[in-house]
Amino acid sequence: MVIFDAQRIGKKIAAARKEKNMTQMDLADQLGVSYQAVSNWERSQSLPDIDKYGSLAKVLDLSLDDLLDMDNAEHRVTIVQDSDSSVDADTLATFAPVMKPKQVDAKAAQQTLPAVHLKDIAPYLSNAALHDQLISHETDTDFLELVQSLAPTLSDDDLNQIVQNKVLPNLPDSWPTLKRLLPFLSDDTVTEILTDDWGTEKLTAKQQKHFYPFVASTVLFKLLTQHQALPSDYIVAAPFLDDNQITQLFHDWQTDPEQAAYLSKLAPFAPSAVIASYVRQLVAEKDSTTDDWHRYLPFLDDDDLLSLGKDRQ
């Protein structure tokens, strides 16, 4: 059960306030908050901070057990608020959503959080505190699995450092881990890895393609050109190239019969005006057939298609 369920607590606050015949402003004044804060609580847009629950329960004539739907709630709230009291990892995971960041950091610093709890508490820890907790698990056999689960909350510097030290030296064996971490790495790190390892034994051609969504189109186009990629390689990369790059390819391939055979596969990614110009060229050629240019019509927009129709009349 989620103890700090914003919808449940918001409804509880609203019902108790109305039962006391209080306005949101009345409640706000007694708690020393803005009426917008009370409104947000009741609309489940936010939760009260941990230091408000005692006063909130008292003003609304509720027990903390009732307000939080939790046994022994008053004791648990007290020890969480007490800077000198330690709390177990399960309690910290429960209360972290309503604690201030420095409170969470301070309670976490008193212990090494088990991996199962660290995943839940990570979003509420500072970068430094999360780094310290993560490194405490560095010798665990499932350390990289923990890194993967924490990747969305780790800082770029911390994640990049782990990848540099723990993942890249073990390629290609560590490829499954790197693949899962790619969406969370900085653009510079992804670019550096792809540039350094393109065409090496560390990355297969198939694995390289997983980098395409995470690098700039200029970088990708430059790498494909530098490494003399085949037309089929450009087709795979086409969804991640910009219109100017696709247009350049489309024009370049028209003059080479071997590459021209791939134009119809490039067409879904090319600007309509570029395709229309090529279709006009095909239509004008004496030895062309309808099959030669009909295949391109589905990729034209309405205006270009209508214009071609008028040309044929």
Backbone torsions as a table, in degrees:
resi	resn	phi	psi	omega
1	MET	NA	136.7	175.4
2	VAL	-84.1	113.1	-176.9
3	ILE	-66.4	-49.6	-176.6
4	PHE	-93.9	69.2	176.6
5	ASP	-87.7	113.2	-173.2
6	ALA	-59.4	-38.0	-178.4
7	GLN	-68.7	-44.2	-178.9
8	ARG	-65.9	-46.0	-179.1
9	ILE	-67.4	-38.6	178.7
10	GLY	-61.5	-42.5	177.9
11	LYS	-65.8	-37.7	179.8
12	LYS	-64.6	-43.0	179.7
13	ILE	-64.2	-47.1	-177.6
14	ALA	-61.7	-44.2	-178.4
15	ALA	-65.1	-42.7	-179.1
16	ALA	-69.0	-37.5	178.4
17	ARG	-63.3	-45.2	179.8
18	LYS	-65.9	-36.0	177.6
19	GLU	-62.9	-31.5	177.7
20	LYS	-86.4	1.3	-180.0
21	ASN	58.7	42.0	-179.4
22	MET	-109.8	144.5	171.2
23	THR	-82.6	167.6	175.6
24	GLN	-61.8	-35.6	177.8
25	MET	-66.2	-39.4	177.5
26	ASP	-58.6	-47.7	-178.9
27	LEU	-65.7	-41.4	179.9
28	ALA	-60.5	-43.3	-178.7
29	ASP	-62.3	-39.5	-178.3
30	GLN	-73.0	-23.8	-179.2
31	LEU	-97.0	-10.5	-179.0
32	GLY	73.0	34.8	176.9
33	VAL	-127.4	174.1	177.3
34	SER	-80.5	156.4	178.1
35	TYR	-68.1	-24.6	176.4
36	GLN	-63.7	-34.3	178.3
37	ALA	-64.3	-45.2	177.9
38	VAL	-61.6	-43.4	178.7
39	SER	-59.5	-43.1	179.5
40	ASN	-64.5	-38.0	177.0
41	TRP	-61.5	-48.1	-174.4
42	GLU	-70.1	-24.6	178.1
43	ARG	-94.3	10.1	177.1
44	SER	63.7	25.4	179.0
45	GLN	-85.3	-22.0	178.9
46	SER	-158.8	171.8	178.6
47	LEU	-118.2	149.6	173.8
48	PRO	-63.1	149.1	173.5
49	ASP	-67.6	161.0	-175.9
50	ILE	-57.5	-32.7	-176.4
51	ASP	-77.5	-0.2	-179.4
52	LYS	-100.4	-15.5	-171.6
53	TYR	-67.6	-37.3	178.8
54	GLY	-62.9	-48.1	179.2
55	SER	-65.9	-39.4	-178.9
56	LEU	-61.7	-46.0	179.3
57	ALA	-63.4	-41.4	-179.0
58	LYS	-64.7	-46.8	-178.5
59	VAL	-63.2	-37.2	-176.2
60	LEU	-90.7	3.7	-178.7
61	ASP	56.7	43.7	175.6
62	LEU	-117.2	152.6	169.3
63	SER	-83.0	153.1	177.2
64	LEU	-63.0	-33.8	177.2
65	ASP	-59.1	-40.9	-179.4
66	ASP	-72.7	-45.8	-178.1
67	LEU	-60.6	-42.5	-176.4
68	LEU	-97.3	-5.4	-177.2
69	ASP	53.6	50.6	-172.8
70	MET	-142.5	133.4	175.3
71	ASP	-70.5	143.2	176.3
72	ASN	56.8	35.0	-173.9
73	ALA	-64.3	-40.3	-176.2
74	GLU	-61.1	-43.0	179.1
75	HIS	-65.0	-42.7	-177.2
76	ARG	-67.8	-40.1	177.5
77	VAL	-64.5	-39.2	-178.9
78	THR	-63.0	-46.7	-177.4
79	ILE	-71.9	-29.8	177.0
80	VAL	-67.0	-37.8	-179.5
81	GLN	-76.9	-24.3	-176.9
82	ASP	-78.1	116.0	-176.0
83	SER	-65.8	-21.4	-178.6
84	ASP	-90.8	-9.4	-177.6
85	SER	-95.8	136.8	176.0
86	SER	-90.5	151.9	177.3
87	VAL	-127.3	150.9	178.1
88	ASP	-73.6	163.3	-175.0
89	ALA	-61.8	-35.1	-179.3
90	ASP	-65.9	-42.4	178.3
91	THR	-65.6	-41.7	179.1
92	LEU	-62.8	-40.7	178.1
93	ALA	-63.5	-34.5	179.8
94	THR	-69.7	-44.7	-172.2
95	PHE	-91.4	-15.0	-175.7
96	ALA	-51.6	-38.0	-178.7
97	PRO	-61.3	-20.8	-178.4
98	VAL	-114.4	9.5	177.7
99	MET	-97.5	153.3	174.1
100	LYS	-72.9	149.7	-176.5
101	PRO	-52.3	-42.2	-178.9
102	LYS	-67.0	-31.2	176.3
103	GLN	-66.0	-43.5	-180.0
104	VAL	-63.8	-45.0	179.3
105	ASP	-58.5	-44.7	-176.8
106	ALA	-64.2	-43.1	179.5
107	LYS	-68.5	-37.2	179.9
108	ALA	-67.7	-35.3	-177.2
109	ALA	-65.0	-15.9	-178.4
110	GLN	-80.6	-3.6	-174.6
111	GLN	-158.4	167.4	169.0
112	THR	-95.9	111.8	-175.4
113	LEU	-72.2	131.3	174.7
114	PRO	-58.9	149.1	-176.4
115	ALA	-55.9	-38.5	-177.4
116	VAL	-63.8	-32.5	178.6
117	HIS	-87.4	-31.2	-179.0
118	LEU	-59.5	-35.9	179.5
119	LYS	-61.3	-36.4	-179.0
120	ASP	-79.7	-33.0	-175.0
121	ILE	-86.8	-23.2	-174.3
122	ALA	-48.4	-43.2	-178.2
123	PRO	-63.1	-14.9	-175.8
124	TYR	-106.0	-0.2	179.5
125	LEU	-94.8	151.1	172.3
126	SER	-69.4	164.2	178.9
127	ASN	-57.6	-43.3	-177.9
128	ALA	-65.5	-43.8	-179.4
129	ALA	-66.2	-40.7	178.7
130	LEU	-65.4	-40.3	177.9
131	HIS	-60.1	-46.5	-179.4
132	ASP	-61.1	-43.0	179.4
133	GLN	-65.3	-41.4	-178.6
134	LEU	-65.1	-44.8	-178.4
135	ILE	-64.1	-26.2	177.5
136	SER	-65.2	-15.9	178.7
137	HIS	-104.4	12.5	-172.2
138	GLU	-59.5	-29.6	-178.6
139	THR	-90.4	-1.9	178.4
140	ASP	-65.7	145.2	-179.7
141	THR	-65.7	-26.5	-179.1
142	ASP	-104.5	29.2	-177.3
143	PHE	-57.7	-45.1	-177.5
144	LEU	-69.0	-29.2	174.0
145	GLU	-66.5	-37.9	176.9
146	LEU	-65.6	-42.0	177.8
147	VAL	-58.7	-43.0	179.8
148	GLN	-61.0	-41.2	-178.3
149	SER	-71.7	-25.6	-178.4
150	LEU	-96.4	-6.5	-173.5
151	ALA	-49.8	-41.9	-178.9
152	PRO	-64.2	-20.4	-176.8
153	THR	-106.1	-9.8	179.6
154	LEU	-76.0	149.2	175.7
155	SER	-70.1	157.2	178.8
156	ASP	-57.2	-44.4	-177.5
157	ASP	-62.7	-43.6	-178.3
158	ASP	-67.2	-43.9	-179.4
159	LEU	-67.3	-42.0	179.7
160	ASN	-61.9	-40.1	-179.5
161	GLN	-64.6	-41.8	178.6
162	ILE	-63.5	-42.1	179.4
163	VAL	-63.5	-43.8	-179.7
164	GLN	-63.6	-38.9	-173.8
165	ASN	-90.3	-31.9	-170.7
166	LYS	-111.7	-23.8	-171.8
167	VAL	-107.2	-56.2	-174.8
168	LEU	-59.8	-39.1	179.8
169	PRO	-62.9	-17.8	-175.7
170	ASN	-105.7	9.6	174.3
171	LEU	-66.0	145.8	6.4
172	PRO	-86.1	-5.2	-176.1
173	ASP	-62.5	-31.9	-176.9
174	SER	-88.9	11.1	-178.2
175	TRP	-55.0	-44.1	-179.9
176	PRO	-54.9	-38.0	178.2
177	THR	-68.9	-46.3	-179.6
178	LEU	-60.9	-40.1	-179.9
179	LYS	-58.9	-43.0	-178.4
180	ARG	-72.1	-25.0	-177.7
181	LEU	-89.1	-16.0	-176.2
182	LEU	-50.4	-44.9	-177.8
183	PRO	-63.5	-15.2	-174.5
184	PHE	-107.2	-5.7	-180.0
185	LEU	-80.7	154.4	177.2
186	SER	-67.5	156.0	179.6
187	ASP	-58.5	-40.0	-178.6
188	ASP	-63.4	-40.7	-179.1
189	THR	-67.7	-44.6	179.0
190	VAL	-61.1	-43.9	179.5
191	THR	-62.1	-42.8	-179.2
192	GLU	-63.7	-44.2	-179.9
193	ILE	-63.5	-47.7	-177.4
194	LEU	-64.7	-41.2	-179.7
195	THR	-65.7	-43.7	-176.9
196	ASP	-71.3	-35.1	-170.7
197	ASP	-107.6	3.7	178.8
198	TRP	-59.5	125.8	176.1
199	GLY	76.8	5.7	178.4
200	THR	-96.2	175.5	179.9
201	GLU	-71.8	-12.1	179.5
202	LYS	-73.2	-30.9	-178.8
203	LEU	-130.7	124.5	174.2
204	THR	-78.5	164.9	178.5
205	ALA	-58.7	-37.4	179.5
206	LYS	-66.2	-40.2	-180.0
207	GLN	-68.9	-34.8	179.0
208	GLN	-56.4	-34.7	-176.1
209	LYS	-64.1	-23.9	178.4
210	HIS	-69.1	-17.0	179.4
211	PHE	-82.1	-22.4	-169.9
212	TYR	-53.0	-43.1	-178.1
213	PRO	-68.2	-12.4	-171.0
214	PHE	-112.9	8.0	176.4
215	VAL	-120.1	156.5	178.7
216	ALA	-65.7	146.4	-179.1
217	SER	-60.0	-33.3	178.9
218	THR	-64.1	-39.7	178.4
219	VAL	-66.1	-46.9	-178.2
220	LEU	-62.4	-45.5	-179.1
221	PHE	-63.6	-40.4	179.9
222	LYS	-63.9	-42.6	-179.9
223	LEU	-65.7	-43.0	178.5
224	LEU	-60.8	-41.2	-179.3
225	THR	-69.0	-45.5	-178.9
226	GLN	-60.9	-36.3	-175.8
227	HIS	-97.1	15.3	175.3
228	GLN	49.3	55.6	-179.2
229	ALA	-63.3	150.8	176.5
230	LEU	-77.1	158.5	176.9
231	PRO	-52.9	-38.5	179.9
232	SER	-63.0	-31.5	177.8
233	ASP	-69.4	-39.6	177.6
234	TYR	-65.0	-35.4	179.6
235	ILE	-62.5	-43.4	178.6
236	VAL	-63.0	-35.7	-178.3
237	ALA	-82.5	-13.5	-171.8
238	ALA	-52.9	-41.0	-179.3
239	PRO	-61.6	-15.3	-175.7
240	PHE	-110.1	7.1	176.7
241	LEU	-100.4	157.1	179.7
242	ASP	-89.8	172.7	-174.9
243	ASP	-59.5	-39.3	-179.0
244	ASN	-64.5	-39.8	179.7
245	GLN	-69.3	-41.4	177.4
246	ILE	-63.7	-41.6	178.9
247	THR	-61.3	-42.5	178.4
248	GLN	-60.2	-45.9	178.5
249	LEU	-60.8	-45.0	-176.5
250	PHE	-60.2	-42.8	179.3
251	HIS	-69.4	-42.0	-178.4
252	ASP	-65.0	-39.1	-175.0
253	TRP	-74.2	-20.8	-178.0
254	GLN	-62.6	-26.6	-175.1
255	THR	-91.9	-4.4	-179.1
256	ASP	-118.7	114.5	-176.5
257	PRO	-54.7	-38.6	-179.2
258	GLU	-66.8	-42.3	179.6
259	GLN	-76.0	-31.7	-179.4
260	ALA	-60.6	-25.5	179.5
261	ALA	-64.6	-18.0	-178.7
262	TYR	-98.0	-1.3	-176.1
263	LEU	-60.9	-37.8	-178.7
264	SER	-66.2	-26.6	177.4
265	LYS	-80.9	-23.9	177.2
266	LEU	-82.9	-22.8	-174.2
267	ALA	-55.0	-38.7	-179.5
268	PRO	-60.1	-16.8	-176.7
269	PHE	-108.1	-4.8	-175.8
270	ALA	-90.1	150.4	175.2
271	PRO	-60.6	143.5	-177.5
272	SER	-56.9	-40.0	-178.2
273	ALA	-62.9	-34.9	179.1
274	VAL	-67.9	-42.7	178.8
275	ILE	-66.3	-42.1	-179.4
276	ALA	-60.3	-40.9	178.9
277	SER	-63.0	-40.8	179.7
278	TYR	-68.5	-39.4	178.1
279	VAL	-61.4	-42.7	177.9
280	ARG	-60.1	-37.9	178.4
281	GLN	-64.8	-42.6	179.8
282	LEU	-65.8	-42.8	-179.4
283	VAL	-60.5	-35.5	-177.0
284	ALA	-74.9	-19.2	-179.2
285	GLU	-75.9	132.4	-174.5
286	LYS	-66.0	-34.4	-175.6
287	ASP	-93.2	7.6	179.8
288	SER	-81.9	151.8	177.4
289	THR	-112.0	166.6	178.3
290	THR	-59.9	-34.0	179.2
291	ASP	-62.3	-29.8	-178.6
292	ASP	-63.2	-35.1	-176.2
293	TRP	-113.9	-17.7	178.4
294	HIS	-60.6	-31.9	-176.7
295	ARG	-64.7	-17.4	-177.8
296	TYR	-92.6	-14.6	-174.7
297	LEU	-60.5	-36.5	-179.7
298	PRO	-62.2	-14.2	-175.6
299	PHE	-102.6	8.5	177.7
300	LEU	-94.5	145.4	174.5
301	ASP	-80.0	172.0	-172.8
302	ASP	-59.4	-41.3	-177.4
303	ASP	-65.1	-44.8	-179.6
304	ASP	-68.9	-36.6	178.9
305	LEU	-65.2	-43.1	178.1
306	LEU	-64.0	-39.6	179.1
307	SER	-63.3	-41.4	178.1
308	LEU	-64.9	-38.8	178.2
309	GLY	-60.7	-40.7	178.9
310	LYS	-67.0	-36.1	178.7
311	ASP	-62.2	-32.2	-176.2
312	ARG	-81.1	-15.9	-177.6
313	GLN	-75.0	NA	NA
